Amino acid sequence: MSLILNKKISSLGKEYIYVLVKSLLKSVILLSFVFSQDDVQGYCSIAKDDSRVVIAGGSITEIFYLLDLQDHIVALDITSNFPEDAKKYPSIGYVRMLSAEGLLSMNPSIILGENDMGPPTVIGQVKQTGVDLKIIPEEKSVLGILEKIRCVAGIMDVSSYAEELINEKYSEVLFQIEENKRIVSEKKISAMVIYSMQGTSPIVSGSGESGDAFLKLTGAQNAFASFQGWKPASAESIIENNPDYIIVTNRLLKRFSNLEELRNHPSLSQTKAAKNNQIIAKDGMAMMGFGPRTISCALEVSKIFSSK
């Protein structure tokens, strides 16, 4: 009887410790800040006039919809293709190749851009006009995404609402991602991210790119970490690195009739990923845009990685 009682107490003790650690981890995650105080006081300070917002960057657009701020939008760049409703707004072009004329023609009260907004000469020209322009700091991590949400909320003066939403929507999700990440890391699972094809050669993510940053969210090792940037990979190098999983964009998958055809591609067919049918297709912006959807995408992929 005492043995059974001791086992129950031991079990309850372990459960209590687990709940306590889980609670502490959630608090650490949600209260962590990756942006500097200068960023918060500068780029993230309240807008003087937020009535007509032009956005250059799909992740910022996602955040506007998350915070129910879409009625302030007057124009978007072409990477702002989610949600479907965002496609109704006039386009200012591609986030990295904007024109001052195109931006100013929308008569914005403020322009918000991702950190790769450009070119720099255009940013300089817009600033000379006196139009309020803020470049949102970028940190390609889960905490960085939360900080981006907080920054946009600060600009639009809805910080209290954003904090409530973060606690309600992301506290449990972030804990699950960290748990999955730990399991994946212990299993030493490797993966590669393919963005597109150059002829018959896959363009893969090396170190320092958004694909590599996404893999870090899942705990997987980048099979092409020795590469720098996005580069074409030969069939020989892919076979040599032999990833457990291959992640491709939905756009790339459309070039093939189905996943089976992609799996039989000469550059991929001899990998563990192809042989074990472990090829995953995801929306490119959801995976590598580092907006709210990237958190959901990281949870989905890390679940797949950790369940094997």
NUTOR-631900 format. One record per residue (C-alpha): residue number from 1; x, y, z. Coordinates in nm, 2 decimals. Layout:
BEGIN
<node><k>NUM</k><px>X</px><py>Y</py><pz>Z</pz></node>
...
END
This chain:
BEGIN
<node><k>1</k><px>0.00</px><py>0.00</py><pz>0.00</pz></node>
<node><k>2</k><px>0.28</px><py>0.24</py><pz>0.09</pz></node>
<node><k>3</k><px>0.46</px><py>0.15</py><pz>-0.23</pz></node>
<node><k>4</k><px>0.16</px><py>0.24</py><pz>-0.44</pz></node>
<node><k>5</k><px>0.11</px><py>0.56</py><pz>-0.24</pz></node>
<node><k>6</k><px>0.48</px><py>0.66</py><pz>-0.29</pz></node>
<node><k>7</k><px>0.44</px><py>0.60</py><pz>-0.66</pz></node>
<node><k>8</k><px>0.13</px><py>0.82</py><pz>-0.68</pz></node>
<node><k>9</k><px>0.31</px><py>1.10</py><pz>-0.48</pz></node>
<node><k>10</k><px>0.62</px><py>1.06</py><pz>-0.71</pz></node>
<node><k>11</k><px>0.39</px><py>1.08</py><pz>-1.02</pz></node>
<node><k>12</k><px>0.21</px><py>1.39</py><pz>-0.88</pz></node>
<node><k>13</k><px>0.55</px><py>1.54</py><pz>-0.80</pz></node>
<node><k>14</k><px>0.67</px><py>1.49</py><pz>-1.16</pz></node>
<node><k>15</k><px>0.35</px><py>1.63</py><pz>-1.30</pz></node>
<node><k>16</k><px>0.37</px><py>1.94</py><pz>-1.07</pz></node>
<node><k>17</k><px>0.73</px><py>2.00</py><pz>-1.18</pz></node>
<node><k>18</k><px>0.63</px><py>1.96</py><pz>-1.55</pz></node>
<node><k>19</k><px>0.35</px><py>2.21</py><pz>-1.51</pz></node>
<node><k>20</k><px>0.57</px><py>2.45</py><pz>-1.32</pz></node>
<node><k>21</k><px>0.85</px><py>2.43</py><pz>-1.58</pz></node>
<node><k>22</k><px>0.59</px><py>2.47</py><pz>-1.86</pz></node>
<node><k>23</k><px>0.45</px><py>2.78</py><pz>-1.69</pz></node>
<node><k>24</k><px>0.79</px><py>2.94</py><pz>-1.63</pz></node>
<node><k>25</k><px>0.90</px><py>2.87</py><pz>-1.99</pz></node>
<node><k>26</k><px>0.58</px><py>3.03</py><pz>-2.12</pz></node>
<node><k>27</k><px>0.65</px><py>3.34</py><pz>-1.91</pz></node>
<node><k>28</k><px>1.01</px><py>3.36</py><pz>-2.03</pz></node>
<node><k>29</k><px>0.90</px><py>3.33</py><pz>-2.39</pz></node>
<node><k>30</k><px>0.62</px><py>3.59</py><pz>-2.37</pz></node>
<node><k>31</k><px>0.82</px><py>3.84</py><pz>-2.16</pz></node>
<node><k>32</k><px>1.14</px><py>3.82</py><pz>-2.37</pz></node>
<node><k>33</k><px>1.23</px><py>4.12</py><pz>-2.59</pz></node>
<node><k>34</k><px>1.47</px><py>4.09</py><pz>-2.88</pz></node>
<node><k>35</k><px>1.44</px><py>4.45</py><pz>-3.00</pz></node>
<node><k>36</k><px>1.65</px><py>4.72</py><pz>-2.84</pz></node>
<node><k>37</k><px>1.49</px><py>5.01</py><pz>-2.64</pz></node>
<node><k>38</k><px>1.60</px><py>5.24</py><pz>-2.92</pz></node>
<node><k>39</k><px>1.40</px><py>5.04</py><pz>-3.17</pz></node>
<node><k>40</k><px>1.09</px><py>5.05</py><pz>-2.95</pz></node>
<node><k>41</k><px>1.12</px><py>5.43</py><pz>-2.89</pz></node>
<node><k>42</k><px>1.21</px><py>5.50</py><pz>-3.25</pz></node>
<node><k>43</k><px>1.07</px><py>5.27</py><pz>-3.52</pz></node>
<node><k>44</k><px>0.79</px><py>5.14</py><pz>-3.30</pz></node>
<node><k>45</k><px>0.67</px><py>5.47</py><pz>-3.15</pz></node>
<node><k>46</k><px>0.31</px><py>5.58</py><pz>-3.21</pz></node>
<node><k>47</k><px>0.23</px><py>5.72</py><pz>-3.55</pz></node>
<node><k>48</k><px>0.13</px><py>6.08</py><pz>-3.57</pz></node>
<node><k>49</k><px>-0.14</px><py>5.99</py><pz>-3.83</pz></node>
<node><k>50</k><px>-0.23</px><py>5.63</py><pz>-3.90</pz></node>
<node><k>51</k><px>-0.54</px><py>5.70</py><pz>-4.12</pz></node>
<node><k>52</k><px>-0.37</px><py>5.61</py><pz>-4.45</pz></node>
<node><k>53</k><px>-0.11</px><py>5.33</py><pz>-4.42</pz></node>
<node><k>54</k><px>0.10</px><py>5.20</py><pz>-4.71</pz></node>
<node><k>55</k><px>0.27</px><py>4.87</py><pz>-4.63</pz></node>
<node><k>56</k><px>0.58</px><py>4.72</py><pz>-4.80</pz></node>
<node><k>57</k><px>0.61</px><py>4.36</py><pz>-4.67</pz></node>
<node><k>58</k><px>0.38</px><py>4.06</py><pz>-4.64</pz></node>
<node><k>59</k><px>0.45</px><py>3.99</py><pz>-4.28</pz></node>
<node><k>60</k><px>0.34</px><py>4.34</py><pz>-4.17</pz></node>
<node><k>61</k><px>0.02</px><py>4.30</py><pz>-4.37</pz></node>
<node><k>62</k><px>-0.05</px><py>3.97</py><pz>-4.19</pz></node>
<node><k>63</k><px>0.00</px><py>4.15</py><pz>-3.86</pz></node>
<node><k>64</k><px>-0.25</px><py>4.43</py><pz>-3.96</pz></node>
<node><k>65</k><px>-0.51</px><py>4.16</py><pz>-4.02</pz></node>
<node><k>66</k><px>-0.42</px><py>3.98</py><pz>-3.70</pz></node>
<node><k>67</k><px>-0.47</px><py>4.30</py><pz>-3.51</pz></node>
<node><k>68</k><px>-0.79</px><py>4.39</py><pz>-3.71</pz></node>
<node><k>69</k><px>-0.62</px><py>4.71</py><pz>-3.85</pz></node>
<node><k>70</k><px>-0.69</px><py>4.64</py><pz>-4.22</pz></node>
<node><k>71</k><px>-0.92</px><py>4.94</py><pz>-4.25</pz></node>
<node><k>72</k><px>-0.62</px><py>5.17</py><pz>-4.22</pz></node>
<node><k>73</k><px>-0.45</px><py>5.02</py><pz>-4.53</pz></node>
<node><k>74</k><px>-0.46</px><py>5.21</py><pz>-4.86</pz></node>
<node><k>75</k><px>-0.20</px><py>5.02</py><pz>-5.06</pz></node>
<node><k>76</k><px>0.03</px><py>4.71</py><pz>-5.04</pz></node>
<node><k>77</k><px>0.33</px><py>4.55</py><pz>-5.21</pz></node>
<node><k>78</k><px>0.30</px><py>4.23</py><pz>-5.41</pz></node>
<node><k>79</k><px>0.43</px><py>4.01</py><pz>-5.13</pz></node>
<node><k>80</k><px>0.12</px><py>4.10</py><pz>-4.93</pz></node>
<node><k>81</k><px>-0.09</px><py>3.82</py><pz>-5.07</pz></node>
<node><k>82</k><px>-0.24</px><py>3.69</py><pz>-4.75</pz></node>
<node><k>83</k><px>-0.52</px><py>3.68</py><pz>-4.65</pz></node>
<node><k>84</k><px>-0.72</px><py>3.67</py><pz>-4.98</pz></node>
<node><k>85</k><px>-0.88</px><py>4.00</py><pz>-4.88</pz></node>
<node><k>86</k><px>-0.55</px><py>4.18</py><pz>-4.91</pz></node>
<node><k>87</k><px>-0.54</px><py>4.13</py><pz>-5.28</pz></node>
<node><k>88</k><px>-0.81</px><py>4.40</py><pz>-5.32</pz></node>
<node><k>89</k><px>-0.57</px><py>4.69</py><pz>-5.24</pz></node>
<node><k>90</k><px>-0.37</px><py>4.88</py><pz>-5.50</pz></node>
<node><k>91</k><px>-0.02</px><py>4.76</py><pz>-5.55</pz></node>
<node><k>92</k><px>0.30</px><py>4.96</py><pz>-5.50</pz></node>
<node><k>93</k><px>0.52</px><py>4.69</py><pz>-5.66</pz></node>
<node><k>94</k><px>0.78</px><py>4.46</py><pz>-5.51</pz></node>
<node><k>95</k><px>0.91</px><py>4.54</py><pz>-5.16</pz></node>
<node><k>96</k><px>1.28</px><py>4.56</py><pz>-5.27</pz></node>
<node><k>97</k><px>1.22</px><py>4.75</py><pz>-5.59</pz></node>
<node><k>98</k><px>0.98</px><py>5.03</py><pz>-5.50</pz></node>
<node><k>99</k><px>0.96</px><py>5.38</py><pz>-5.65</pz></node>
<node><k>100</k><px>0.91</px><py>5.71</py><pz>-5.46</pz></node>
<node><k>101</k><px>0.64</px><py>5.81</py><pz>-5.71</pz></node>
<node><k>102</k><px>0.45</px><py>5.49</py><pz>-5.66</pz></node>
<node><k>103</k><px>0.46</px><py>5.52</py><pz>-5.29</pz></node>
<node><k>104</k><px>0.37</px><py>5.89</py><pz>-5.27</pz></node>
<node><k>105</k><px>0.09</px><py>5.86</py><pz>-5.53</pz></node>
<node><k>106</k><px>-0.11</px><py>5.67</py><pz>-5.26</pz></node>
<node><k>107</k><px>-0.11</px><py>5.99</py><pz>-5.04</pz></node>
<node><k>108</k><px>0.00</px><py>5.79</py><pz>-4.73</pz></node>
<node><k>109</k><px>0.00</px><py>5.93</py><pz>-4.38</pz></node>
<node><k>110</k><px>0.26</px><py>5.67</py><pz>-4.29</pz></node>
<node><k>111</k><px>0.46</px><py>5.40</py><pz>-4.48</pz></node>
<node><k>112</k><px>0.56</px><py>5.08</py><pz>-4.30</pz></node>
<node><k>113</k><px>0.82</px><py>4.86</py><pz>-4.45</pz></node>
<node><k>114</k><px>1.01</px><py>4.54</py><pz>-4.37</pz></node>
<node><k>115</k><px>1.38</px><py>4.56</py><pz>-4.32</pz></node>
<node><k>116</k><px>1.45</px><py>4.47</py><pz>-4.68</pz></node>
<node><k>117</k><px>1.24</px><py>4.75</py><pz>-4.82</pz></node>
<node><k>118</k><px>1.42</px><py>4.94</py><pz>-5.09</pz></node>
<node><k>119</k><px>1.61</px><py>5.04</py><pz>-5.28</pz></node>
<node><k>120</k><px>1.79</px><py>5.28</py><pz>-5.03</pz></node>
<node><k>121</k><px>1.77</px><py>5.57</py><pz>-5.27</pz></node>
<node><k>122</k><px>1.39</px><py>5.55</py><pz>-5.28</pz></node>
<node><k>123</k><px>1.38</px><py>5.54</py><pz>-4.90</pz></node>
<node><k>124</k><px>1.59</px><py>5.85</py><pz>-4.89</pz></node>
<node><k>125</k><px>1.37</px><py>6.03</py><pz>-5.14</pz></node>
<node><k>126</k><px>1.06</px><py>5.95</py><pz>-4.94</pz></node>
<node><k>127</k><px>1.21</px><py>6.07</py><pz>-4.62</pz></node>
<node><k>128</k><px>1.30</px><py>6.40</py><pz>-4.78</pz></node>
<node><k>129</k><px>0.93</px><py>6.47</py><pz>-4.85</pz></node>
<node><k>130</k><px>0.86</px><py>6.45</py><pz>-4.47</pz></node>
<node><k>131</k><px>0.62</px><py>6.16</py><pz>-4.50</pz></node>
<node><k>132</k><px>0.64</px><py>5.94</py><pz>-4.19</pz></node>
<node><k>133</k><px>0.83</px><py>5.62</py><pz>-4.28</pz></node>
<node><k>134</k><px>0.91</px><py>5.34</py><pz>-4.04</pz></node>
<node><k>135</k><px>1.12</px><py>5.03</py><pz>-4.11</pz></node>
<node><k>136</k><px>1.02</px><py>4.75</py><pz>-3.88</pz></node>
<node><k>137</k><px>1.32</px><py>4.57</py><pz>-3.72</pz></node>
<node><k>138</k><px>1.36</px><py>4.20</py><pz>-3.81</pz></node>
<node><k>139</k><px>1.47</px><py>3.91</py><pz>-3.60</pz></node>
<node><k>140</k><px>1.41</px><py>3.58</py><pz>-3.77</pz></node>
<node><k>141</k><px>1.29</px><py>3.38</py><pz>-3.47</pz></node>
<node><k>142</k><px>0.97</px><py>3.31</py><pz>-3.28</pz></node>
<node><k>143</k><px>1.04</px><py>3.59</py><pz>-3.04</pz></node>
<node><k>144</k><px>1.13</px><py>3.82</py><pz>-3.33</pz></node>
<node><k>145</k><px>0.79</px><py>3.76</py><pz>-3.48</pz></node>
<node><k>146</k><px>0.62</px><py>3.85</py><pz>-3.15</pz></node>
<node><k>147</k><px>0.83</px><py>4.16</py><pz>-3.12</pz></node>
<node><k>148</k><px>0.73</px><py>4.26</py><pz>-3.48</pz></node>
<node><k>149</k><px>0.36</px><py>4.22</py><pz>-3.37</pz></node>
<node><k>150</k><px>0.44</px><py>4.44</py><pz>-3.07</pz></node>
<node><k>151</k><px>0.62</px><py>4.70</py><pz>-3.28</pz></node>
<node><k>152</k><px>0.33</px><py>4.73</py><pz>-3.53</pz></node>
<node><k>153</k><px>0.08</px><py>4.75</py><pz>-3.24</pz></node>
<node><k>154</k><px>0.29</px><py>5.02</py><pz>-3.08</pz></node>
<node><k>155</k><px>0.29</px><py>5.23</py><pz>-3.40</pz></node>
<node><k>156</k><px>-0.09</px><py>5.19</py><pz>-3.43</pz></node>
<node><k>157</k><px>-0.15</px><py>5.25</py><pz>-3.06</pz></node>
<node><k>158</k><px>-0.31</px><py>4.91</py><pz>-2.99</pz></node>
<node><k>159</k><px>-0.03</px><py>4.77</py><pz>-2.76</pz></node>
<node><k>160</k><px>-0.27</px><py>4.65</py><pz>-2.48</pz></node>
<node><k>161</k><px>-0.48</px><py>4.45</py><pz>-2.73</pz></node>
<node><k>162</k><px>-0.17</px><py>4.30</py><pz>-2.89</pz></node>
<node><k>163</k><px>-0.04</px><py>4.17</py><pz>-2.55</pz></node>
<node><k>164</k><px>-0.38</px><py>4.01</py><pz>-2.47</pz></node>
<node><k>165</k><px>-0.38</px><py>3.85</py><pz>-2.81</pz></node>
<node><k>166</k><px>-0.02</px><py>3.72</py><pz>-2.78</pz></node>
<node><k>167</k><px>-0.10</px><py>3.57</py><pz>-2.44</pz></node>
<node><k>168</k><px>-0.42</px><py>3.41</py><pz>-2.56</pz></node>
<node><k>169</k><px>-0.31</px><py>3.29</py><pz>-2.90</pz></node>
<node><k>170</k><px>0.05</px><py>3.21</py><pz>-2.87</pz></node>
<node><k>171</k><px>0.15</px><py>3.11</py><pz>-2.52</pz></node>
<node><k>172</k><px>0.06</px><py>2.74</py><pz>-2.56</pz></node>
<node><k>173</k><px>0.17</px><py>2.73</py><pz>-2.92</pz></node>
<node><k>174</k><px>0.52</px><py>2.86</py><pz>-2.84</pz></node>
<node><k>175</k><px>0.56</px><py>2.60</py><pz>-2.56</pz></node>
<node><k>176</k><px>0.47</px><py>2.32</py><pz>-2.81</pz></node>
<node><k>177</k><px>0.72</px><py>2.45</py><pz>-3.06</pz></node>
<node><k>178</k><px>0.99</px><py>2.45</py><pz>-2.80</pz></node>
<node><k>179</k><px>0.90</px><py>2.10</py><pz>-2.69</pz></node>
<node><k>180</k><px>0.90</px><py>1.97</py><pz>-3.06</pz></node>
<node><k>181</k><px>1.23</px><py>2.16</py><pz>-3.12</pz></node>
<node><k>182</k><px>1.40</px><py>1.98</py><pz>-2.83</pz></node>
<node><k>183</k><px>1.29</px><py>1.64</py><pz>-2.96</pz></node>
<node><k>184</k><px>1.39</px><py>1.72</py><pz>-3.32</pz></node>
<node><k>185</k><px>1.73</px><py>1.85</py><pz>-3.20</pz></node>
<node><k>186</k><px>1.79</px><py>1.53</py><pz>-2.99</pz></node>
<node><k>187</k><px>1.71</px><py>1.32</py><pz>-3.29</pz></node>
<node><k>188</k><px>1.96</px><py>1.51</py><pz>-3.51</pz></node>
<node><k>189</k><px>1.71</px><py>1.53</py><pz>-3.79</pz></node>
<node><k>190</k><px>1.84</px><py>1.71</py><pz>-4.11</pz></node>
<node><k>191</k><px>1.64</px><py>1.89</py><pz>-4.37</pz></node>
<node><k>192</k><px>1.68</px><py>2.10</py><pz>-4.68</pz></node>
<node><k>193</k><px>1.46</px><py>2.38</py><pz>-4.81</pz></node>
<node><k>194</k><px>1.42</px><py>2.41</py><pz>-5.18</pz></node>
<node><k>195</k><px>1.28</px><py>2.75</py><pz>-5.31</pz></node>
<node><k>196</k><px>1.28</px><py>2.69</py><pz>-5.69</pz></node>
<node><k>197</k><px>1.46</px><py>2.52</py><pz>-5.97</pz></node>
<node><k>198</k><px>1.74</px><py>2.66</py><pz>-6.19</pz></node>
<node><k>199</k><px>1.71</px><py>2.43</py><pz>-6.49</pz></node>
<node><k>200</k><px>1.72</px><py>2.08</py><pz>-6.33</pz></node>
<node><k>201</k><px>1.92</px><py>2.20</py><pz>-6.02</pz></node>
<node><k>202</k><px>1.72</px><py>2.28</py><pz>-5.70</pz></node>
<node><k>203</k><px>1.79</px><py>2.62</py><pz>-5.54</pz></node>
<node><k>204</k><px>1.85</px><py>2.54</py><pz>-5.18</pz></node>
<node><k>205</k><px>1.88</px><py>2.75</py><pz>-4.86</pz></node>
<node><k>206</k><px>2.22</px><py>2.78</py><pz>-4.71</pz></node>
<node><k>207</k><px>2.32</px><py>2.96</py><pz>-4.39</pz></node>
<node><k>208</k><px>2.20</px><py>3.31</py><pz>-4.32</pz></node>
<node><k>209</k><px>1.88</px><py>3.28</py><pz>-4.53</pz></node>
<node><k>210</k><px>1.51</px><py>3.27</py><pz>-4.44</pz></node>
<node><k>211</k><px>1.50</px><py>2.89</py><pz>-4.52</pz></node>
<node><k>212</k><px>1.78</px><py>2.83</py><pz>-4.27</pz></node>
<node><k>213</k><px>1.61</px><py>3.04</py><pz>-4.01</pz></node>
<node><k>214</k><px>1.29</px><py>2.85</py><pz>-4.05</pz></node>
<node><k>215</k><px>1.47</px><py>2.52</py><pz>-4.00</pz></node>
<node><k>216</k><px>1.62</px><py>2.66</py><pz>-3.68</pz></node>
<node><k>217</k><px>1.26</px><py>2.72</py><pz>-3.55</pz></node>
<node><k>218</k><px>1.19</px><py>2.35</py><pz>-3.59</pz></node>
<node><k>219</k><px>1.51</px><py>2.22</py><pz>-3.44</pz></node>
<node><k>220</k><px>1.63</px><py>2.05</py><pz>-3.76</pz></node>
<node><k>221</k><px>1.98</px><py>2.07</py><pz>-3.89</pz></node>
<node><k>222</k><px>2.02</px><py>2.24</py><pz>-4.23</pz></node>
<node><k>223</k><px>2.17</px><py>1.98</py><pz>-4.46</pz></node>
<node><k>224</k><px>2.32</px><py>2.27</py><pz>-4.66</pz></node>
<node><k>225</k><px>2.45</px><py>2.48</py><pz>-4.38</pz></node>
<node><k>226</k><px>2.79</px><py>2.48</py><pz>-4.55</pz></node>
<node><k>227</k><px>2.63</px><py>2.69</py><pz>-4.83</pz></node>
<node><k>228</k><px>2.59</px><py>3.07</py><pz>-4.80</pz></node>
<node><k>229</k><px>2.27</px><py>3.21</py><pz>-4.93</pz></node>
<node><k>230</k><px>2.04</px><py>3.06</py><pz>-5.19</pz></node>
<node><k>231</k><px>2.24</px><py>2.84</py><pz>-5.43</pz></node>
<node><k>232</k><px>2.18</px><py>2.57</py><pz>-5.69</pz></node>
<node><k>233</k><px>2.27</px><py>2.23</py><pz>-5.56</pz></node>
<node><k>234</k><px>2.40</px><py>1.94</py><pz>-5.77</pz></node>
<node><k>235</k><px>2.25</px><py>1.59</py><pz>-5.75</pz></node>
<node><k>236</k><px>2.58</px><py>1.47</py><pz>-5.61</pz></node>
<node><k>237</k><px>2.58</px><py>1.72</py><pz>-5.32</pz></node>
<node><k>238</k><px>2.22</px><py>1.65</py><pz>-5.24</pz></node>
<node><k>239</k><px>2.29</px><py>1.27</py><pz>-5.22</pz></node>
<node><k>240</k><px>2.60</px><py>1.34</py><pz>-5.02</pz></node>
<node><k>241</k><px>2.42</px><py>1.55</py><pz>-4.76</pz></node>
<node><k>242</k><px>2.12</px><py>1.31</py><pz>-4.77</pz></node>
<node><k>243</k><px>1.85</px><py>1.50</py><pz>-4.58</pz></node>
<node><k>244</k><px>1.59</px><py>1.32</py><pz>-4.37</pz></node>
<node><k>245</k><px>1.33</px><py>1.57</py><pz>-4.49</pz></node>
<node><k>246</k><px>1.29</px><py>1.80</py><pz>-4.79</pz></node>
<node><k>247</k><px>1.07</px><py>2.11</py><pz>-4.77</pz></node>
<node><k>248</k><px>0.96</px><py>2.28</py><pz>-5.09</pz></node>
<node><k>249</k><px>0.74</px><py>2.58</py><pz>-5.17</pz></node>
<node><k>250</k><px>0.39</px><py>2.53</py><pz>-5.30</pz></node>
<node><k>251</k><px>0.49</px><py>2.74</py><pz>-5.60</pz></node>
<node><k>252</k><px>0.77</px><py>2.50</py><pz>-5.69</pz></node>
<node><k>253</k><px>0.54</px><py>2.20</py><pz>-5.64</pz></node>
<node><k>254</k><px>0.30</px><py>2.34</py><pz>-5.91</pz></node>
<node><k>255</k><px>0.58</px><py>2.28</py><pz>-6.17</pz></node>
<node><k>256</k><px>0.52</px><py>1.90</py><pz>-6.11</pz></node>
<node><k>257</k><px>0.20</px><py>1.70</py><pz>-6.15</pz></node>
<node><k>258</k><px>0.22</px><py>1.59</py><pz>-5.79</pz></node>
<node><k>259</k><px>0.45</px><py>1.51</py><pz>-5.50</pz></node>
<node><k>260</k><px>0.53</px><py>1.17</py><pz>-5.65</pz></node>
<node><k>261</k><px>0.68</px><py>1.32</py><pz>-5.96</pz></node>
<node><k>262</k><px>0.89</px><py>1.56</py><pz>-5.75</pz></node>
<node><k>263</k><px>1.00</px><py>1.27</py><pz>-5.53</pz></node>
<node><k>264</k><px>1.13</px><py>1.09</py><pz>-5.85</pz></node>
<node><k>265</k><px>1.33</px><py>1.39</py><pz>-5.96</pz></node>
<node><k>266</k><px>1.68</px><py>1.27</py><pz>-6.04</pz></node>
<node><k>267</k><px>1.84</px><py>1.52</py><pz>-5.79</pz></node>
<node><k>268</k><px>1.61</px><py>1.40</py><pz>-5.51</pz></node>
<node><k>269</k><px>1.51</px><py>1.04</py><pz>-5.56</pz></node>
<node><k>270</k><px>1.82</px><py>0.88</py><pz>-5.39</pz></node>
<node><k>271</k><px>1.78</px><py>1.08</py><pz>-5.07</pz></node>
<node><k>272</k><px>1.64</px><py>0.94</py><pz>-4.74</pz></node>
<node><k>273</k><px>1.37</px><py>1.20</py><pz>-4.77</pz></node>
<node><k>274</k><px>1.25</px><py>1.08</py><pz>-5.11</pz></node>
<node><k>275</k><px>1.28</px><py>0.71</py><pz>-5.03</pz></node>
<node><k>276</k><px>1.08</px><py>0.75</py><pz>-4.70</pz></node>
<node><k>277</k><px>0.82</px><py>0.98</py><pz>-4.87</pz></node>
<node><k>278</k><px>0.92</px><py>1.27</py><pz>-4.64</pz></node>
<node><k>279</k><px>0.88</px><py>1.57</py><pz>-4.87</pz></node>
<node><k>280</k><px>0.67</px><py>1.85</py><pz>-4.73</pz></node>
<node><k>281</k><px>0.52</px><py>2.14</py><pz>-4.94</pz></node>
<node><k>282</k><px>0.44</px><py>2.47</py><pz>-4.77</pz></node>
<node><k>283</k><px>0.34</px><py>2.82</py><pz>-4.87</pz></node>
<node><k>284</k><px>0.66</px><py>3.01</py><pz>-4.92</pz></node>
<node><k>285</k><px>0.55</px><py>3.33</py><pz>-4.74</pz></node>
<node><k>286</k><px>0.39</px><py>3.13</py><pz>-4.46</pz></node>
<node><k>287</k><px>0.71</px><py>2.95</py><pz>-4.40</pz></node>
<node><k>288</k><px>0.97</px><py>3.22</py><pz>-4.47</pz></node>
<node><k>289</k><px>0.79</px><py>3.55</py><pz>-4.44</pz></node>
<node><k>290</k><px>0.84</px><py>3.56</py><pz>-4.06</pz></node>
<node><k>291</k><px>0.49</px><py>3.69</py><pz>-3.99</pz></node>
<node><k>292</k><px>0.22</px><py>3.53</py><pz>-3.77</pz></node>
<node><k>293</k><px>0.17</px><py>3.24</py><pz>-4.02</pz></node>
<node><k>294</k><px>0.54</px><py>3.14</py><pz>-3.97</pz></node>
<node><k>295</k><px>0.47</px><py>3.05</py><pz>-3.61</pz></node>
<node><k>296</k><px>0.18</px><py>2.82</py><pz>-3.72</pz></node>
<node><k>297</k><px>0.40</px><py>2.67</py><pz>-4.00</pz></node>
<node><k>298</k><px>0.68</px><py>2.60</py><pz>-3.76</pz></node>
<node><k>299</k><px>0.44</px><py>2.42</py><pz>-3.52</pz></node>
<node><k>300</k><px>0.31</px><py>2.20</py><pz>-3.81</pz></node>
<node><k>301</k><px>0.65</px><py>2.11</py><pz>-3.95</pz></node>
<node><k>302</k><px>0.81</px><py>2.06</py><pz>-3.60</pz></node>
<node><k>303</k><px>0.52</px><py>1.82</py><pz>-3.52</pz></node>
<node><k>304</k><px>0.60</px><py>1.62</py><pz>-3.83</pz></node>
<node><k>305</k><px>0.97</px><py>1.61</py><pz>-3.76</pz></node>
<node><k>306</k><px>0.93</px><py>1.52</py><pz>-3.39</pz></node>
<node><k>307</k><px>0.67</px><py>1.25</py><pz>-3.45</pz></node>
<node><k>308</k><px>0.90</px><py>1.02</py><pz>-3.65</pz></node>
END
